Amino acid sequence: MKRAFTWSVVVLPFAVIGSVLILSNCSPFGGTISGERLKRVEASSHYHGGEFANSLPHPPLELGDTWGYLTEQFFGDQVRVPPSAIPIEAIPPASMQAPTPSGLRAIWLGHSSVYMELDGLRFLVDPVFSDYASPISGIGPKRFHPPPIALVDLPKIDAVLISHDHYDHLDMRTVQYLSSKGTHFLVPLGVAAHLDEWDVPKSQIIELDWWESTELKGLTIICTPAQHYSSRGLFDYKETLWSSWSVIGPKHRIFYSGDTGYADHFQQIGNRLGPFDLGIIKIGQYGPGASWIYSHMDPEEAVKAHLAVQAKRMLPVSWGTFNIAFHDWDEPIKRAVQAANENNVDLVTPRVGEVVTAGKPFRSDLWWKEVR
C-alpha cells in the first residue's frame, strides 16, 4: 500500500479525471487480466502476492520521500519546460517508403519512442504519438514538441516493443492505429490485457516473461529484465510486468533499457546477449530520494548500464519531451554527456528526427544549449 500511495502522489492529477473516465469511457485505462492470461501471470516466478516483483528489494518508503515529492511537484524551482521551441528534424514521408535496408539505423522520435530498421525489419519502441501522456487529451503532461513524422505517414511497421504500461510508454491511440495496419506487438506479461481492451487481434500480440524469446522474420526478440513498476490507475500497482528488450538479428543487435533503476540485470544481459551495436538507454525522469532512484536511474548510472550491457554506441532517451520529473528539462543530457566523456562512451545526441546509422560516424552537437 505504501508503494501504491507514492505512485498516487506522483500522478495526483489523474485522480480527478479517473472518475470522469469511469463514468464515460474507461478504455484508456486498459483492460483487466483474466482467464488464461491470468493463469500465465500467476505462474511467473516474478509474481508474488498479487503483484510482480523486482529482483532487487525495494527500499522502504520514508515519510520524507512522500513530502519531498509533494514539495517538488508544487513548489520546485527547476526549469522543467524548455523556454523556447526544441529543434525538430522533420522526416519526409517519402523517405520512409523505400525498401527496408539490411543494416541498422535508428531515429529518436522524442521521449522513449524510437523508430528502428534492423536487418530488414521495421520496429517502433514505446511509441507515443499523442499530445498528452495521459488517459485523456487536454489533461496531464503535454508534449514539448510534435513528433518528427505523423503517425499516418509511417511506413508499415513490423513490430512494436512495449516496455511497460505507463502512459508515456503505452499510448492507446497509437496502438489502435498501428494495430489496424497489421503490426505485431511484443509486450511483458499482463500488458496484453490492455491491448485486448483496445481490440488488438490476439494474432498480433506476443506476450513474454523475462528471458522468454520469440522469432520474428529471422530476428530473435528477448524480453529481458528491468527494475521498475507498472500501473495505469490508482489501484493496479504492479499488476502487469515491465521489461527491457534485446533484439538479435543476423548482423546487428540492439538493447532497449525501458524505464528502470540500476541493478545487476544489466551485467546479466551483457554477459548473455552482448555485445550490442546500439544501446537505447533511459537517462531522465529521476527524482529525489532512494525510492525514486530505485526505479529511475540517473544519467551517470545510465552510462554504467550502457557499459554493462556491452553496447558499442549509446542513444539516450526518456528526456526532452514531457514534464514528468523533478529536474531541469535538459539536465539529463548534460550529465549524460559528461559521464560518457569521462568513460570514453560513444554517446550520440541527435535532434528529434535525426537518423543514427550503425557503423557510420555521427556528428553530435550540444543543440539543447540553443534552446533559450
Rosetta blueprint (number, residue, H / E / L):
1 M L
2 K H
3 R H
4 A H
5 F H
6 T H
7 W H
8 S H
9 V H
10 V H
11 V L
12 L H
13 P H
14 F H
15 A H
16 V H
17 I H
18 G H
19 S H
20 V H
21 L H
22 I H
23 L H
24 S L
25 N L
26 C L
27 S H
28 P H
29 F H
30 G L
31 G L
32 T L
33 I L
34 S L
35 G H
36 E H
37 R H
38 L H
39 K H
40 R H
41 V H
42 E H
43 A H
44 S L
45 S L
46 H L
47 Y E
48 H E
49 G L
50 G L
51 E E
52 F E
53 A L
54 N L
55 S L
56 L L
57 P L
58 H L
59 P L
60 P L
61 L L
62 E L
63 L H
64 G H
65 D H
66 T H
67 W H
68 G H
69 Y H
70 L H
71 T H
72 E H
73 Q H
74 F H
75 F H
76 G L
77 D L
78 Q L
79 V L
80 R L
81 V L
82 P L
83 P L
84 S L
85 A L
86 I L
87 P L
88 I E
89 E L
90 A L
91 I L
92 P L
93 P H
94 A H
95 S H
96 M H
97 Q L
98 A L
99 P L
100 T L
101 P L
102 S L
103 G L
104 L E
105 R E
106 A E
107 I E
108 W E
109 L E
110 G E
111 H L
112 S L
113 S E
114 V E
115 Y E
116 M E
117 E E
118 L E
119 D L
120 G L
121 L E
122 R E
123 F E
124 L E
125 V E
126 D L
127 P L
128 V L
129 F L
130 S L
131 D L
132 Y E
133 A L
134 S L
135 P L
136 I L
137 S L
138 G L
139 I L
140 G L
141 P L
142 K E
143 R L
144 F L
145 H L
146 P L
147 P L
148 P L
149 I L
150 A L
151 L H
152 V H
153 D H
154 L L
155 P L
156 K L
157 I L
158 D L
159 A E
160 V E
161 L E
162 I L
163 S L
164 H L
165 D L
166 H L
167 Y L
168 D L
169 H L
170 L L
171 D L
172 M H
173 R H
174 T H
175 V H
176 Q H
177 Y H
178 L H
179 S H
180 S H
181 K L
182 G L
183 T L
184 H E
185 F E
186 L E
187 V E
188 P E
189 L L
190 G L
191 V L
192 A H
193 A H
194 H H
195 L H
196 D H
197 E H
198 W L
199 D L
200 V L
201 P L
202 K H
203 S H
204 Q H
205 I E
206 I E
207 E E
208 L E
209 D L
210 W L
211 W L
212 E L
213 S E
214 T E
215 E E
216 L E
217 K L
218 G L
219 L E
220 T E
221 I E
222 I E
223 C E
224 T E
225 P L
226 A L
227 Q L
228 H L
229 Y L
230 S L
231 S L
232 R L
233 G L
234 L L
235 F L
236 D L
237 Y L
238 K L
239 E L
240 T L
241 L L
242 W L
243 S L
244 S E
245 W E
246 S E
247 V E
248 I E
249 G L
250 P L
251 K L
252 H L
253 R E
254 I E
255 F E
256 Y E
257 S L
258 G L
259 D L
260 T L
261 G L
262 Y L
263 A L
264 D L
265 H H
266 F H
267 Q H
268 Q H
269 I H
270 G H
271 N H
272 R H
273 L H
274 G L
275 P L
276 F E
277 D L
278 L E
279 G E
280 I E
281 I E
282 K E
283 I L
284 G L
285 Q L
286 Y L
287 G L
288 P L
289 G L
290 A H
291 S H
292 W H
293 I H
294 Y H
295 S H
296 H L
297 M L
298 D L
299 P H
300 E H
301 E H
302 A H
303 V H
304 K H
305 A H
306 H H
307 L H
308 A H
309 V L
310 Q L
311 A E
312 K L
313 R L
314 M E
315 L E
316 P E
317 V E
318 S L
319 W L
320 G L
321 T L
322 F L
323 N L
324 I L
325 A L
326 F L
327 H L
328 D L
329 W L
330 D L
331 E H
332 P H
333 I H
334 K H
335 R H
336 A H
337 V H
338 Q H
339 A H
340 A H
341 N H
342 E H
343 N L
344 N L
345 V L
346 D L
347 L E
348 V L
349 T L
350 P L
351 R L
352 V E
353 G L
354 E L
355 V E
356 V E
357 T E
358 A L
359 G L
360 K L
361 P L
362 F L
363 R L
364 S L
365 D L
366 L L
367 W H
368 W H
369 K H
370 E H
371 V L
372 R L
